[in-house]
């Protein structure tokens, strides 16, 4: 404060109206540090006399004020302390005003801090001697100061926080480094505040008491205390020194908030790994039952322990499959799940494969071709799905030793048992029921696709879009249909076709075209109505011979166009065939066949995007998605017994899964199918296909991904019928997320630890899609008061009891106003929108960890 400011402040004091009993005003100006002693003579005040009090004129001053001049207002300037016992003017000071113009007094005045807190501010004067720190402190807008609020504000400024908050202070300090010597915030506390005060706050808030205080042991203390919330302390005797005796709830909530922070969780995870090593958590958990710590999430090793438990149980052939699945589902909502997601998913699909095996342990029943086809459509195709999904997850962590062991188990169940047994039965059924006529009752033949599905639209003048995905087998089509049903407002039905044999691209693509005849020529080319059907150009000509306004196009050409380009290209086209080949193009090359299942995942995205383009950009309503054939793929190297030596026979074409020959005879290990029921067959051809999944022995690599044979995986192809619906259109069903509702009736919380129950109101199916919510307790200003829990509402169960969730919450150990409303807030994780906000009252009585 400069002299002009001092002068203005003093004049304002003297200009105030006199109070009752006053006939003048006396002001003592204390300048003990002599900050303005050289400038005091410049002071000019109206109607005020100036007098300087020194050690030598105390009596004279008293005489002046009490006897000599009783009418004039006086400003008494002094450097003396006026509160000492032998002060001659003590009684005069009591009925007068006191004015300070020193830096500390000005700070108190400008911040509106009660002078009673002068010792507190004096203790931290070094902090306030910086304009920027002062500005930030003042910007907090604190209305009522105490020693505690002052200290908290100082720490918050030094940590560059927008609002005073000790949880944020502590997290900021810990985020920097756990090395006390290198921590910049600890250094700032030492320099401008007092690090002992910081540690006192830590002690009061989080129960951290140690003779030697370090940030490293503080973090371990917080983490282990949070961990102890989920594990009975009788199992934690080796780490009891790290468990707080009080304020446990605060430690849990602090850790919960930090570990779920999208940005700061990275540092937390790093520290948590350090902490679990320091306390030797792997050894500690060896004696703790899984059920005792399955809810815990503080340390990453918890998930490792659960993964090891499930994997070992599977390898030891323990068949508690439902328990394993529940455990995996539980962990999905935990902090480290994403870090171990691929391993959990590999475990999940291993369990599903084993579960299927257990259900059919007596063996897959032998039956006729029609019944086996139906069983594959209804159930057996799931094994292909589980096997594929296992390897999608496996490929993300392919060097993980645990997954390598699971891989052996998966291959034994899928390749050795399922594929071997199923296709042995199917081969027998083919030999008995399909050798002379390749058709099944009540099953659509692929050759009739155009005539029975598409032509009616063309005859009515409607547009039809056909997407043919090369090698999209049935289980892939089922997954795509589910995705389209849940991701669009259209409807998508899926049914199986019986594909042509041999199940190869050139014949399957021809069968899907409009045609009167299909046949092979003497070189093995496939002719449609006597014309070569290979390639886009030839297929375009065939389409145009049935509908002039037709188009055959590769899917990538559509993706490269913008919306205007697409509309121009498809303008006026009635019949559109779109060719997609990501799966086959990947699997058919020896160098990339190991990526087949990854290509399927990519294809699902591409095909879903393609449907949306047709729907949105081209206003297509009749969309069909099908395939030319399926495929067999196994990851393990084939044994020599999986290959068969080629028979000496006249053949126009020999591939790993089939031969085309004009000779018709029985060959050991081969299925023989007369092609007269598949093509016109002017060449009199038969196809020979190895039994089961056997390959013809041939030179070259690339034997794991194959098609061309008669296995169910190769000849059961999907037909998806997608009907676009528009908003407001009759029959349109909007996509809606399921609701998650609080069902507990209590609305008064009397314990800092409490359980609540929630209900997923509908099962997930078709247009009812999953919803994930986070739930926590907040005050009216949105300040979080508890841990946050997550519910993944994706249950498909019909029984309401199986869609219930029970969660435990822990409140911070602070004072709660029983007259105020607090809120249980549920937020949609995807949108951040509040989906439920339920008022509660909180009456904890004395804040305590007694029931923790």
C-alpha positions in Angstrom: 0.0 0.0 0.0 1.5 3.3 -1.0 1.1 6.6 0.9 -1.9 7.7 -1.2 -3.7 4.5 -0.3 -2.8 5.0 3.4 -4.0 8.5 3.3 -7.3 7.5 1.7 -7.9 4.7 4.1 -7.2 6.9 7.1 -9.4 9.7 5.8 -12.2 7.2 5.4 -11.9 6.1 9.0 -12.0 9.7 10.3 -14.9 10.7 8.0 -17.2 7.9 9.4 -20.0 9.3 11.5 -19.2 9.4 15.2 -20.8 6.6 17.3 -22.9 7.2 20.4 -20.7 8.7 23.2 -18.0 9.9 20.8 -17.2 13.6 20.3 -14.0 13.0 18.3 -12.0 10.1 16.8 -8.5 9.0 17.9 -6.7 6.5 15.7 -3.4 4.8 16.6 -1.4 3.9 13.5 1.0 1.0 14.3 4.0 0.7 12.0 6.2 -1.6 14.1 8.4 -2.5 11.1 8.8 1.2 10.2 7.8 0.5 6.6 6.4 4.0 6.1 8.4 6.0 8.7 10.2 8.1 6.0 6.9 9.0 4.3 4.7 9.7 7.2 5.4 13.5 7.1 3.8 13.6 3.6 0.4 12.7 5.2 -2.4 15.3 4.8 -5.7 14.6 6.5 -8.7 17.0 6.8 -9.7 18.1 10.3 -7.2 15.7 11.9 -4.2 16.5 14.0 -1.0 14.4 13.6 1.1 13.3 16.5 4.1 10.9 16.8 4.3 8.6 19.8 7.8 7.5 20.9 9.3 5.8 23.9 10.1 9.2 25.4 6.8 11.0 25.1 4.2 8.5 26.3 3.2 10.5 29.3 3.2 13.7 27.3 1.0 12.1 24.7 -1.5 10.9 27.3 -1.6 14.3 28.9 -2.3 15.8 25.4 -5.2 13.5 24.7 -6.7 13.3 28.1 -6.2 16.9 29.5 -4.8 19.4 27.1 -7.0 18.8 23.9 -10.3 17.0 24.4 -12.0 18.2 21.2 -9.6 17.5 18.3 -9.4 14.2 16.3 -5.9 12.7 16.4 -3.9 10.3 14.3 -1.2 8.9 16.6 1.7 7.3 14.6 4.0 4.9 16.5 6.4 2.1 16.1 5.8 0.9 19.6 3.9 -2.2 20.8 0.7 -1.0 22.5 -0.4 -4.2 24.2 2.3 -4.3 26.8 1.4 -4.1 30.5 3.4 -0.9 31.3 1.9 1.1 28.5 0.8 4.6 29.8 -1.8 4.8 27.0 -3.4 1.3 27.4 -6.8 2.7 28.4 -6.7 5.3 25.6 -5.9 2.6 23.1 -8.9 0.5 24.3 -11.5 3.2 23.3 -9.7 4.3 20.2 -9.2 2.8 16.7 -6.1 0.9 15.6 -4.8 1.2 12.1 -2.1 -0.9 10.4 -0.5 -0.1 7.1 2.2 -2.8 7.2 2.1 -5.5 4.6 0.6 -8.1 6.8 -2.2 -5.9 8.0 -3.0 -4.9 4.5 -3.2 -8.6 3.5 -5.6 -9.2 6.3 -7.6 -6.2 5.3 -7.7 -6.9 1.6 -8.6 -10.5 2.0 -11.1 -9.7 4.7 -9.4 -12.0 7.2 -10.2 -11.6 10.8 -7.3 -9.9 12.6 -7.5 -12.7 15.1 -5.9 -14.9 12.4 -2.9 -12.5 12.1 -0.5 -15.1 13.7 -1.6 -17.6 11.0 -1.1 -15.2 8.2 2.2 -14.0 9.7 3.4 -17.6 9.8 2.9 -17.9 6.1 3.8 -14.3 5.2 6.4 -15.5 2.7 3.7 -17.1 0.7 1.7 -13.9 0.5 4.8 -11.8 -0.6 4.2 -12.8 -4.2 1.6 -11.0 -6.3 0.6 -14.1 -8.4 0.1 -16.3 -5.3 -1.8 -13.6 -3.6 -4.1 -13.1 -6.7 -4.8 -16.8 -6.8 -5.6 -17.0 -3.1 -7.9 -14.0 -3.4 -9.6 -15.5 -6.4 -10.9 -18.4 -4.3 -13.5 -15.9 -2.9 -13.4 -17.4 0.6 -16.0 -15.6 2.7 -15.2 -16.9 6.2 -11.6 -17.7 7.1 -10.4 -20.1 9.8 -6.9 -21.4 10.3 -8.0 -24.5 8.4 -9.5 -22.8 5.4 -6.4 -20.5 5.2 -4.0 -23.4 5.2 -6.1 -25.3 2.7 -6.2 -22.3 0.4 -2.4 -21.9 0.6 -1.8 -25.5 -0.3 -4.3 -25.4 -3.1 -2.6 -22.3 -4.6 0.8 -24.0 -4.4 -0.6 -26.9 -6.2 -2.2 -24.7 -8.9 -5.8 -25.8 -8.1 -8.9 -24.0 -9.3 -10.7 -24.5 -5.9 -9.4 -25.4 -2.5 -9.7 -29.1 -2.0 -7.4 -31.3 0.0 -8.1 -34.5 -1.9 -7.0 -32.6 -5.0 -3.9 -31.2 -3.2 -2.9 -34.7 -2.1 -3.4 -36.2 -5.5 -1.4 -33.4 -7.2 1.5 -33.9 -4.8 1.5 -37.7 -5.4 1.2 -37.4 -9.1 4.4 -35.5 -9.3 6.7 -38.1 -7.8 6.9 -40.3 -4.7 10.4 -39.1 -4.0 10.2 -36.5 -1.2 13.5 -34.9 -2.3 12.4 -34.4 -5.9 8.7 -33.6 -5.4 8.2 -29.9 -6.5 5.1 -29.5 -4.4 6.8 -30.7 -1.2 9.6 -28.3 -2.0 7.1 -25.5 -2.4 5.5 -26.4 0.9 8.9 -26.3 2.6 9.7 -22.9 1.1 6.4 -21.1 1.4 4.2 -23.0 3.8 5.5 -25.6 6.2 5.6 -29.3 5.1 4.7 -30.4 8.6 1.4 -28.7 8.3 0.8 -30.7 5.1 1.6 -34.0 6.9 -0.7 -33.0 9.7 -3.5 -32.7 7.2 -2.7 -36.1 5.7 -2.8 -37.6 9.2 -6.1 -36.0 10.1 -7.8 -36.9 6.8 -6.3 -40.3 6.0 -5.0 -41.7 9.3 -1.4 -41.8 8.1 0.9 -41.9 11.2 4.6 -42.7 10.9 7.7 -41.4 12.6 9.3 -41.0 9.2 6.9 -39.7 6.6 7.5 -40.4 2.9 5.2 -40.1 -0.1 6.0 -43.7 -1.1 4.8 -45.1 2.2 1.8 -42.8 2.1 0.7 -44.2 -1.2 1.1 -47.7 0.0 -0.8 -46.8 3.1 -3.7 -45.4 1.0 -3.7 -48.3 -1.4 -3.6 -51.1 1.2 -6.2 -49.3 3.3 -8.5 -49.2 0.3 -7.7 -52.8 -0.4 -8.7 -53.8 3.1 -12.2 -52.6 2.4 -12.7 -55.6 0.1 -10.7 -58.2 2.1 -11.1 -59.4 5.6 -8.2 -58.0 7.7 -7.5 -61.4 9.1 -5.8 -62.2 5.8 -3.8 -59.0 5.9 -1.8 -59.4 9.0 1.5 -59.1 7.0 0.5 -55.6 5.9 -1.4 -54.3 8.9 1.1 -51.5 9.4 -0.1 -50.0 6.2 -3.8 -50.1 7.2 -5.2 -47.0 8.7 -6.7 -47.2 12.2 -9.1 -44.4 11.4 -10.4 -42.5 8.3 -10.4 -45.7 6.3 -13.4 -44.4 4.3 -11.5 -41.3 3.2 -8.6 -43.5 2.0 -10.9 -45.7 0.0 -12.8 -42.8 -1.7 -9.5 -41.1 -2.5 -8.1 -44.2 -4.2 -11.4 -44.8 -6.0 -11.5 -41.3 -7.4 -7.9 -41.4 -8.5 -7.9 -44.8 -10.1 -11.0 -44.0 -12.2 -9.8 -40.6 -13.4 -9.3 -41.0 -17.2 -6.1 -39.0 -17.3 -4.5 -39.6 -13.9 -5.1 -43.3 -13.8 -1.9 -44.0 -15.7 0.3 -42.8 -12.8 -1.9 -44.5 -10.3 -1.5 -47.8 -12.1 2.3 -47.4 -12.1 2.3 -46.7 -8.4 0.0 -49.6 -7.7 2.4 -52.0 -9.4 5.1 -50.6 -7.2 3.0 -51.0 -4.1 2.0 -54.6 -4.8 5.6 -55.5 -5.2 6.6 -53.7 -2.0 4.0 -55.7 0.0 4.6 -58.9 -1.9 0.9 -59.2 -2.8 1.3 -62.4 -4.9 2.5 -64.3 -1.8 -0.1 -62.7 0.4 -3.0 -63.7 -1.9 -1.9 -67.3 -2.1 -3.6 -67.9 1.3 -6.7 -65.9 0.5 -9.8 -67.6 -1.1 -10.8 -66.0 -4.5 -14.3 -65.2 -3.1 -12.6 -63.0 -0.4 -10.9 -60.6 -2.9 -13.0 -61.0 -6.1 -14.5 -57.5 -5.5 -11.2 -55.8 -4.9 -9.6 -53.6 -7.6 -6.8 -51.6 -6.1 -3.9 -53.6 -7.4 -3.4 -55.1 -10.9 -2.2 -58.4 -9.5 -5.7 -59.1 -8.2 -6.8 -59.6 -11.8 -3.7 -61.7 -12.5 -4.6 -63.9 -9.5 -8.2 -64.4 -10.7 -7.0 -65.2 -14.3 -4.5 -67.7 -13.0 -7.3 -69.3 -10.8 -9.7 -69.7 -13.7 -7.0 -70.9 -16.1 -5.6 -73.5 -13.7 -9.1 -74.7 -12.9 -9.8 -75.2 -16.6 -6.4 -77.0 -17.1 -7.2 -79.2 -14.1 -10.6 -80.0 -15.7 -12.6 -78.5 -12.8 -16.0 -77.9 -14.3 -17.4 -75.0 -12.3 -18.1 -73.2 -15.6 -20.9 -70.9 -14.4 -18.7 -69.7 -11.5 -15.9 -68.8 -13.9 -18.3 -66.9 -16.2 -19.8 -65.0 -13.3 -16.3 -64.1 -12.1 -15.3 -62.8 -15.5 -18.5 -60.8 -15.8 -17.8 -59.3 -12.4 -14.3 -58.2 -13.3 -15.6 -56.4 -16.4 -16.7 -53.5 -14.2 -13.4 -53.3 -12.4 -10.5 -50.9 -12.9 -7.9 -53.1 -14.5 -10.3 -55.1 -16.8 -9.3 -53.3 -19.9 -5.6 -54.0 -19.2 -6.4 -57.7 -19.2 -9.4 -57.6 -21.5 -7.9 -59.9 -24.2 -6.9 -62.5 -21.6 -10.3 -62.4 -19.9 -12.0 -62.8 -23.3 -9.8 -65.7 -24.2 -10.7 -67.3 -20.9 -14.4 -66.5 -21.5 -14.5 -68.3 -24.8 -12.4 -71.2 -23.5 -15.1 -71.6 -20.8 -17.9 -71.5 -23.4 -16.1 -74.2 -25.5 -15.7 -76.3 -22.4 -19.3 -75.7 -21.3 -20.5 -76.9 -24.8 -18.2 -80.0 -24.5 -19.7 -80.8 -21.1 -23.2 -80.6 -22.4 -22.4 -83.0 -25.2 -19.9 -85.1 -23.3 -21.8 -88.3 -24.3 -21.0 -87.4 -27.9 -22.7 -85.5 -30.7 -25.5 -87.7 -31.9 -25.4 -89.3 -35.4 -28.4 -88.3 -37.5 -29.5 -87.7 -41.0 -28.3 -84.7 -43.1 -31.5 -82.6 -42.5 -31.3 -82.9 -38.7 -27.5 -82.3 -38.5 -28.0 -79.2 -40.7 -30.7 -78.0 -38.3 -28.6 -78.7 -35.3 -25.7 -76.7 -36.8 -28.1 -73.8 -37.5 -29.5 -73.8 -34.0 -26.5 -74.7 -31.8 -23.4 -76.2 -33.3 -22.4 -73.1 -35.1 -21.7 -71.5 -31.7 -18.6 -73.6 -31.4 -17.2 -72.0 -34.5 -18.0 -68.6 -33.0 -16.4 -69.4 -29.7 -13.3 -70.8 -31.4 -13.0 -67.7 -33.6 -13.5 -65.3 -30.7 -10.9 -67.1 -28.6 -8.3 -66.5 -31.3 -9.3 -62.9 -31.8 -8.4 -62.4 -28.1 -5.4 -64.7 -28.3 -3.9 -62.8 -31.1 -3.8 -59.6 -29.0 -1.6 -61.4 -26.4 -0.1 -64.2 -28.4 3.1 -64.4 -26.5 1.4 -64.9 -23.1 2.4 -68.2 -21.7 -1.0 -68.7 -20.0 -2.8 -68.3 -23.3 -0.5 -70.8 -25.0 -1.6 -73.4 -22.5 -5.3 -72.5 -23.0 -4.7 -72.8 -26.7 -3.8 -76.5 -26.3 -7.1 -77.0 -24.4 -9.1 -75.1 -27.1 -7.6 -77.0 -29.9 -8.3 -80.3 -28.2 -11.9 -79.5 -27.7 -12.6 -77.7 -31.0 -10.3 -79.3 -33.6 -9.8 -82.8 -32.1 -13.3 -83.4 -30.7 -15.9 -81.1 -32.1 -14.7 -80.7 -35.7 -13.7 -84.4 -35.9 -16.9 -85.8 -34.5 -19.3 -83.4 -36.1 -17.9 -83.7 -39.6 -17.5 -87.5 -39.3 -21.2 -87.6 -38.7 -21.9 -85.1 -41.4 -19.8 -87.0 -43.9 -21.8 -90.1 -43.3 -25.0 -88.2 -43.7 -23.8 -86.6 -47.0 -22.9 -90.0 -48.3 -26.3 -91.3 -47.4 -28.6 -88.4 -48.2 -26.9 -85.9 -50.5 -24.6 -87.8 -52.9 -27.1 -88.1 -55.7 -29.1 -85.0 -55.0 -27.5 -82.0 -53.3 -30.5 -80.6 -51.5 -32.3 -80.8 -48.2 -36.0 -80.5 -47.3 -37.1 -77.1 -46.1 -33.7 -75.6 -46.8 -33.1 -73.1 -49.5 -30.5 -74.0 -52.2 -28.1 -71.2 -53.0 -28.8 -71.6 -56.7 -32.4 -70.4 -56.1 -31.3 -67.2 -54.3 -32.1 -64.8 -57.2 -35.3 -66.4 -58.3 -36.8 -66.9 -54.8 -35.5 -63.8 -53.1 -34.5 -61.0 -55.4 -36.6 -61.3 -58.6 -39.8 -60.4 -57.0 -38.5 -56.9 -56.1 -37.3 -56.4 -59.7 -40.7 -57.4 -61.1 -42.4 -55.0 -58.8 -40.1 -52.2 -59.9 -38.4 -52.0 -56.5 -34.7 -51.6 -55.9 -32.7 -54.4 -54.4 -29.2 -54.4 -53.0 -27.2 -57.6 -52.7 -24.0 -57.7 -50.7 -21.9 -60.9 -51.3 -19.2 -61.4 -48.7 -16.7 -64.0 -49.9 -16.2 -66.7 -47.3 -18.6 -65.3 -44.7 -19.7 -68.5 -43.0 -22.9 -68.9 -41.0 -21.7 -68.0 -37.5 -20.3 -64.7 -38.9 -23.6 -63.9 -40.5 -25.4 -64.5 -37.2 -23.1 -62.0 -35.4 -23.6 -59.5 -38.2 -27.4 -59.8 -38.0 -27.3 -59.2 -34.2 -25.1 -56.2 -34.8 -27.5 -54.7 -37.4 -30.5 -55.4 -35.2 -29.0 -53.6 -32.2 -27.3 -50.9 -34.2 -29.9 -49.7 -36.7 -33.6 -49.0 -36.6 -34.1 -51.5 -39.4 -34.8 -55.2 -38.9 -32.5 -58.0 -39.9 -33.4 -61.7 -40.1 -30.9 -64.5 -40.8 -31.5 -67.9 -42.2 -29.1 -70.6 -43.6 -28.7 -71.6 -47.3 -27.2 -74.8 -48.5 -24.4 -73.6 -50.7 -23.3 -75.3 -53.9 -20.5 -77.9 -54.0 -17.7 -77.7 -54.5 -17.9 -74.7 -52.1 -15.6 -72.4 -54.1 -15.9 -68.8 -55.1 -16.3 -69.2 -58.8 -19.3 -71.5 -58.4 -20.9 -69.8 -55.4 -20.7 -66.4 -57.0 -22.3 -67.8 -60.2 -25.1 -69.5 -58.2 -26.1 -66.1 -56.7 -26.5 -64.4 -60.1 -29.7 -64.5 -62.0 -29.5 -67.5 -64.3 -31.3 -70.1 -66.4 -28.3 -72.5 -66.4 -25.0 -72.8 -64.6 -22.3 -75.2 -65.7 -18.6 -76.0 -65.9 -16.8 -76.0 -69.2 -14.1 -78.5 -70.0 -11.5 -76.2 -68.4 -13.3 -75.8 -65.1 -14.6 -72.3 -65.8 -18.2 -71.6 -64.5 -20.6 -70.4 -67.1 -23.9 -68.6 -66.4 -26.3 -69.0 -69.3 -23.3 -70.1 -71.4 -21.2 -66.9 -70.5 -18.1 -66.7 -68.4 -19.1 -65.5 -64.9 -15.7 -64.6 -63.4 -14.9 -61.0 -62.6 -17.0 -57.9 -62.1 -17.3 -57.0 -65.8 -18.7 -60.4 -66.7 -21.1 -60.4 -63.8 -22.3 -56.9 -64.7 -23.2 -58.2 -68.2 -25.1 -61.1 -66.7 -27.0 -58.8 -64.4 -27.9 -56.4 -67.2 -29.3 -59.3 -69.3 -32.0 -59.6 -66.6 -32.3 -56.0 -65.5 -30.8 -53.3 -67.7 -30.4 -50.9 -64.8 -28.0 -53.1 -62.9 -24.6 -52.5 -61.3 -21.8 -54.8 -60.1 -19.3 -53.0 -57.9 -16.5 -53.8 -55.4 -17.2 -52.5 -51.9 -14.0 -50.5 -51.7 -15.1 -48.4 -54.6 -18.2 -47.4 -52.6 -16.1 -46.5 -49.6 -13.8 -44.2 -51.6 -16.8 -42.1 -52.9 -18.4 -39.3 -51.1 -22.2 -39.1 -50.6 -22.7 -37.1 -53.9 -20.5 -39.5 -55.8 -22.5 -42.5 -54.5 -25.8 -41.0 -55.4 -24.6 -40.3 -58.9 -23.1 -43.7 -59.4 -26.3 -45.5 -58.2 -28.8 -43.2 -59.7 -31.5 -45.1 -61.5 -30.0 -48.5 -60.7 -32.6 -51.2 -59.8 -30.4 -54.2 -59.2 -27.1 -53.7 -57.4 -24.6 -56.5 -56.5 -21.8 -55.4 -54.2 -18.8 -57.7 -53.8 -16.9 -57.9 -50.5 -13.8 -60.1 -50.1 -11.9 -59.2 -47.0 -12.1 -62.6 -45.4 -11.3 -64.7 -48.5 -8.5 -62.4 -49.6 -6.8 -62.7 -46.3 -7.4 -66.5 -45.7 -6.5 -67.6 -49.2 -2.9 -66.3 -49.0 -0.4 -68.4 -47.1 1.3 -65.3 -45.8 -1.9 -63.9 -44.2 -4.1 -66.9 -43.4 -3.1 -66.6 -39.7 -5.0 -63.3 -39.8 -8.3 -64.8 -41.0 -10.2 -64.2 -37.8 -8.9 -60.7 -37.6 -10.2 -60.2 -41.1 -13.6 -61.4 -40.0 -13.7 -58.7 -37.3 -12.8 -56.2 -39.9 -15.4 -57.5 -42.2 -18.1 -57.2 -39.6 -17.3 -53.5 -39.3 -17.1 -53.0 -43.1 -20.4 -54.8 -43.8 -22.3 -52.8 -41.1 -20.9 -49.6 -42.5 -21.9 -50.7 -46.0 -25.5 -51.3 -44.9 -25.6 -47.8 -43.3 -24.3 -46.2 -46.5 -27.0 -48.0 -48.5 -29.6 -47.0 -46.0 -28.6 -43.3 -45.5 -26.9 -42.3 -48.8 -28.8 -44.4 -51.3 -32.2 -44.7 -49.5 -32.0 -48.5 -49.9 -34.7 -50.5 -48.1 -34.3 -54.0 -49.5 -30.8 -55.2 -48.6 -29.6 -58.8 -48.7 -26.3 -60.0 -47.4 -25.0 -63.5 -48.2 -21.9 -65.4 -49.1 -20.6 -67.7 -51.9 -19.3 -70.3 -49.4 -18.0 -70.6 -45.8 -14.6 -71.8 -44.7 -12.7 -74.1 -42.4 -9.8 -72.6 -40.4 -7.7 -74.1 -37.7 -4.8 -72.4 -36.0 -2.6 -75.4 -35.2 -0.4 -76.9 -37.9 -2.1 -79.8 -39.6 -0.9 -83.3 -38.8 0.1 -85.6 -41.7 -3.0 -87.6 -40.9 -5.1 -84.6 -41.8 -4.0 -84.9 -45.4 -4.9 -87.5 -48.0 -3.0 -88.6 -51.0 -4.6 -87.8 -54.3 -6.1 -90.7 -56.0 -5.0 -91.5 -59.5 -8.1 -90.3 -61.4 -8.8 -88.2 -64.4 -9.6 -84.7 -63.1 -10.1 -81.2 -64.7 -9.4 -79.5 -61.4 -7.7 -80.6 -58.1 -7.7 -78.4 -55.0 -7.1 -79.1 -51.3 -10.7 -79.7 -50.6 -12.2 -81.0 -53.8 -11.6 -82.5 -57.2 -13.7 -82.2 -60.4 -13.7 -85.3 -62.5 -15.8 -86.9 -65.2 -15.2 -90.3 -63.5 -17.8 -91.5 -61.1 -16.6 -94.1 -58.6 -16.0 -94.7 -54.9 -12.7 -93.5 -53.5 -11.6 -94.2 -50.0 -11.7 -91.2 -47.8 -13.6 -89.1 -50.3 -17.2 -88.0 -50.6 -18.6 -88.3 -54.1 -21.4 -86.0 -55.1 -23.0 -86.0 -58.6 -23.1 -82.4 -59.8 -26.2 -82.9 -61.9 -28.3 -81.5 -59.0 -26.0 -78.5 -58.7 -25.2 -77.5 -62.3 -26.5 -78.4 -65.8 -23.5 -80.8 -66.0 -23.0 -81.3 -69.6 -19.5 -82.6 -68.8 -21.0 -85.3 -66.6 -18.8 -84.2 -63.6 -18.7 -85.4 -60.1 -17.0 -83.7 -57.2 -14.8 -85.6 -54.8 -14.4 -84.0 -51.4 -12.3 -85.4 -48.6 -14.2 -86.7 -45.5 -14.6 -84.3 -42.6 -12.0 -81.6 -42.7 -9.2 -83.6 -44.4 -7.2 -81.9 -47.1 -5.9 -83.3 -50.3 -2.1 -83.5 -50.1 -0.6 -80.9 -52.4 2.6 -78.9 -52.8 2.7 -75.4 -51.3 1.7 -73.7 -48.0 -1.6 -72.3 -47.0 -3.5 -75.3 -45.8 -5.1 -74.0 -42.5 -7.7 -71.8 -44.3 -9.6 -73.9 -46.8 -13.0 -74.1 -48.5 -14.3 -76.2 -51.4 -15.4 -79.2 -49.5 -18.7 -80.3 -48.0 -18.2 -79.6 -44.2 -21.0 -77.7 -42.5 -18.6 -74.8 -42.0 -18.1 -74.6 -45.7 -21.7 -75.3 -47.1 -24.0 -73.6 -44.5 -24.0 -70.0 -45.7 -26.1 -67.1 -44.2 -28.7 -65.1 -45.9 -29.4 -61.8 -44.0 -32.5 -59.9 -45.0 -32.3 -56.3 -43.9 -35.4 -54.1 -44.1 -34.8 -50.4 -43.5 -37.3 -48.6 -41.4 -37.7 -44.9 -41.1 -38.7 -42.9 -38.1 -42.5 -42.8 -37.7 -42.9 -45.7 -40.2 -45.3 -48.4 -39.2 -43.5 -51.2 -37.4 -40.5 -49.1 -36.8 -38.9 -49.8 -33.4 -36.4 -47.3 -32.1 -33.1 -48.4 -30.5 -33.3 -48.0 -26.8 -30.9 -48.7 -24.0 -32.1 -50.8 -21.1 -32.8 -49.0 -17.9 -30.9 -49.5 -14.7 -33.1 -48.5 -11.7 -32.5 -48.3 -8.0 -34.9 -50.8 -6.3 -33.9 -50.4 -2.6 -36.6 -48.6 -0.8 -34.4 -46.9 1.8 -33.8 -43.2 1.4 -32.0 -42.6 4.7 -28.3 -43.5 5.2 -27.3 -44.2 8.8 -24.0 -46.0 8.2 -20.9 -44.8 6.2 -21.0 -48.3 4.5 -24.2 -49.2 2.9 -25.5 -51.6 0.2 -28.1 -50.8 -2.5 -29.8 -53.0 -5.1 -30.4 -52.1 -8.7 -32.4 -53.8 -11.5 -31.9 -54.0 -15.2 -35.5 -53.4 -16.2 -35.5 -55.2 -19.6 -33.3 -58.0 -21.0 -31.0 -57.1 -23.9 -32.4 -58.2 -27.3 -32.8 -56.7 -30.7 -33.5 -53.0 -30.3 -33.0 -53.1 -26.5 -29.3 -52.6 -26.2 -26.9 -52.6 -23.2 -26.3 -49.6 -21.0 -23.3 -49.0 -18.7 -23.7 -46.6 -15.8 -21.5 -45.3 -13.0 -23.2 -44.6 -9.7 -22.0 -42.4 -6.8 -23.3 -40.2 -4.0 -23.1 -36.5 -4.5 -24.2 -33.3 -2.7 -26.4 -30.6 -4.2 -23.4 -28.9 -5.8 -22.2 -32.1 -7.4 -19.3 -32.8 -5.0 -18.6 -36.5 -5.0 -19.0 -38.0 -1.5 -18.5 -41.7 -2.1 -16.8 -44.3 -4.2 -18.2 -44.8 -7.7 -19.5 -48.2 -8.8 -20.2 -49.5 -12.3 -23.0 -51.6 -13.7 -22.8 -53.1 -17.1 -26.4 -53.7 -18.0 -26.1 -56.3 -20.8 -27.9 -59.3 -19.3 -30.1 -61.3 -21.7 -31.8 -63.4 -19.0 -35.6 -63.7 -19.0 -35.7 -64.1 -15.2 -35.8 -60.7 -13.4 -33.9 -62.1 -10.5 -30.9 -62.7 -12.8 -30.9 -59.0 -13.8 -30.4 -57.7 -10.2 -27.2 -56.0 -9.0 -26.1 -55.4 -5.4 -23.5 -52.7 -4.9 -21.7 -51.4 -1.8 -20.9 -47.7 -1.3 -18.6 -46.0 1.2 -19.1 -42.4 2.3 -16.3 -40.0 3.0 -15.7 -39.4 6.8 -17.0 -35.8 6.9 -19.8 -34.0 8.7 -23.2 -34.4 7.0 -26.2 -32.1 7.5 -29.2 -34.3 8.3 -31.5 -31.6 7.1 -30.0 -31.4 3.6 -30.7 -33.6 0.6 -27.8 -35.7 -0.9 -28.2 -37.5 -4.2 -27.4 -41.0 -5.6 -26.5 -40.1 -9.2 -26.4 -42.6 -12.0 -24.7 -41.5 -15.2 -24.6 -43.2 -18.6 -20.9 -43.9 -19.3 -21.3 -43.4 -23.1 -23.1 -40.0 -23.0 -22.3 -38.7 -19.5 -26.1 -38.0 -19.1 -27.7 -38.4 -15.7 -30.2 -41.2 -16.0 -31.3 -41.3 -12.4 -30.9 -38.9 -9.4 -32.4 -40.1 -6.2 -32.5 -37.9 -3.0 -31.3 -39.3 0.3 -30.8 -38.0 3.8 -27.6 -38.8 5.6 -27.5 -39.1 9.4 -24.4 -40.8 10.5 -24.3 -39.3 14.0 -20.7 -39.2 15.1 -18.4 -39.6 12.1 -16.6 -42.8 12.7 -15.0 -45.8 11.0 -16.4 -48.1 13.7 -18.4 -50.2 11.2 -15.9 -50.1 8.4 
